[in-house]
Amino acid sequence: MNMPQKRLDVEEPFALIAPDADVATYAKNFDFLAVEPDSKVTAFHGFSTFKGLKIESKGFDVEGTITGRVRSYSYTALYEVYNLPSSSSWSLWALKYKADQSQSVLKQTFSGTEETDLTVNMKFRARASDLGGVTFLRVGFETIKLRLAGVEKNFTVVNPASGGGRDEDGNDIPVDFEPI
């Protein structure tokens, strides 16, 4: 199986985490979203591709590593807002966010965070049984995008619970992650 590394400039749609009835669930460009009031933190989630693999053979597991650094706002600061361990899935953070009526601590954290380099050092594995018909696999992590008063910040969640894969059509492919 030939697995060349390929740089991917895939624009992923972000899904609104707590959509209002009048707001589209997916948007590639959400500048048109007028979420009122703008004093609330609006949260979206998307998928950040770290590695692309062309699948040329069938019946084999795909394994590899993702090592390096990613420039992002620190997701651990977001997790501290709701007292979550850094190993939690992004979806647990989303549940806590939806229940947060005041957002006062979240707003302070949003305003006080700066971009940083996050270290990524993971093994990944996709099973052959999950790859039936897949010709290209994108491996990466969920990203939480927050918007407050017109300012947006991306928080890439680089932990095993938030890792995953997408096929060439953007469909979820189960991928197991393990820190190295």
C-alpha positions in Angstrom: 0.0 0.0 0.0 1.5 3.3 -1.1 0.9 6.0 1.6 2.5 9.3 0.4 2.3 12.3 2.7 0.4 15.1 1.1 -0.3 18.6 2.2 -4.0 19.2 2.3 -5.7 22.6 2.0 -9.2 21.3 2.6 -11.7 23.9 3.7 -13.8 22.1 6.3 -17.2 23.4 7.2 -17.8 24.2 10.8 -21.0 23.1 12.5 -22.7 25.4 15.0 -22.6 23.6 18.4 -25.8 25.1 19.8 -27.8 26.2 16.7 -30.6 28.7 16.9 -33.7 27.6 15.0 -33.1 30.2 12.2 -29.4 29.4 11.8 -28.0 26.9 9.2 -26.2 24.0 10.8 -23.3 24.0 8.5 -21.6 27.1 7.0 -18.3 27.4 5.2 -18.3 31.2 5.7 -20.4 32.2 8.6 -19.8 36.0 8.6 -23.4 36.3 7.6 -24.6 34.7 10.8 -26.1 37.4 13.0 -26.2 35.5 16.3 -27.8 37.9 18.8 -26.6 39.2 21.1 -23.0 39.5 19.9 -22.0 39.6 23.5 -22.5 35.8 23.8 -19.8 33.4 22.8 -20.8 31.4 19.7 -19.2 28.0 19.3 -18.6 25.9 16.2 -16.7 22.6 15.7 -14.8 21.4 12.6 -12.2 18.9 11.6 -8.5 19.8 11.2 -6.7 17.5 8.8 -3.1 16.7 9.8 -2.2 13.9 7.4 -3.6 12.7 4.1 -3.2 9.1 2.9 -4.0 7.7 -0.5 -5.4 4.2 -0.1 -4.4 2.0 -3.1 -5.0 -1.4 -1.7 -7.9 -3.0 0.2 -7.9 -5.3 3.2 -5.1 -3.7 5.2 -5.1 -1.7 8.3 -3.6 1.8 8.0 -1.1 2.9 10.7 1.1 5.9 11.1 2.2 8.7 13.3 1.5 12.4 13.6 4.3 14.3 15.1 5.1 18.0 15.1 3.5 21.2 16.3 0.3 23.0 15.4 -0.3 26.8 16.0 -3.6 27.1 17.9 -5.2 28.6 20.9 -4.8 26.2 23.8 -7.8 23.9 24.2 -6.8 23.1 27.7 -7.7 26.6 28.7 -11.2 26.0 27.4 -11.4 22.7 29.3 -10.4 24.4 32.5 -13.5 26.7 32.2 -15.7 23.6 32.9 -13.2 21.7 35.1 -12.7 19.0 32.4 -9.5 16.8 32.2 -7.5 17.6 29.0 -8.0 14.0 27.9 -11.8 14.6 27.4 -13.5 14.5 24.1 -14.4 17.9 22.5 -18.1 16.7 22.6 -18.0 16.7 26.4 -16.8 20.3 26.3 -19.7 21.1 24.0 -22.2 19.6 26.4 -20.9 21.9 29.2 -20.8 24.9 26.9 -24.5 24.4 26.0 -25.4 24.3 29.7 -23.4 27.5 30.5 -26.0 30.3 30.7 -23.7 33.1 31.9 -20.5 32.4 29.9 -18.6 34.8 32.2 -15.6 32.6 32.8 -15.7 31.5 29.1 -15.6 35.1 28.0 -12.6 35.9 30.3 -10.8 32.8 29.0 -11.5 33.7 25.4 -10.2 37.3 25.9 -7.1 36.2 27.7 -5.9 33.3 25.5 -3.1 33.8 23.1 -2.0 31.5 20.2 0.6 28.9 21.1 2.4 25.9 19.6 0.8 22.6 20.7 3.0 19.5 20.4 1.4 16.5 18.6 3.0 13.1 19.1 0.5 10.3 18.3 0.2 6.9 16.7 -3.0 6.3 14.7 -4.6 3.2 13.2 -7.6 2.7 10.9 -8.9 -0.8 10.6 -9.3 -2.4 7.2 -12.9 -3.2 8.0 -13.7 0.5 8.4 -11.9 1.5 5.2 -14.1 -0.4 2.7 -14.2 1.7 -0.5 -12.1 4.6 0.9 -9.5 5.9 -1.6 -8.2 8.8 0.5 -8.1 9.1 4.3 -7.6 12.4 6.1 -6.5 12.0 9.7 -6.7 14.8 12.3 -8.4 16.3 15.3 -11.6 18.3 16.1 -11.3 22.0 16.4 -13.5 24.3 18.4 -14.0 27.7 16.9 -15.3 30.4 19.2 -16.6 33.8 18.1 -17.2 36.7 20.4 -17.9 40.3 19.3 -16.7 39.5 15.7 -13.4 37.9 16.9 -12.8 34.3 16.1 -10.3 31.9 17.7 -9.6 28.2 16.8 -8.8 25.7 19.6 -7.6 22.4 18.1 -8.2 19.6 20.5 -5.1 17.4 20.1 -5.9 14.5 22.3 -6.8 10.8 21.4 -10.5 11.3 22.3 -10.9 14.1 19.8 -8.9 12.5 17.0 -10.5 10.9 13.9 -10.6 10.4 10.2 -12.6 11.5 7.2 -12.8 9.9 3.8 -12.7 11.7 0.4 -16.3 12.7 0.8 -16.0 14.0 4.4 -17.6 11.0 6.0 -16.3 9.9 9.5 -13.9 7.0 9.6 -13.1 5.5 13.0 -9.4 6.0 13.8 -7.7 5.0 17.0 -5.1 7.3 18.5 -2.5 6.6 21.1 0.1 9.0 22.5 3.7 8.1 21.7 
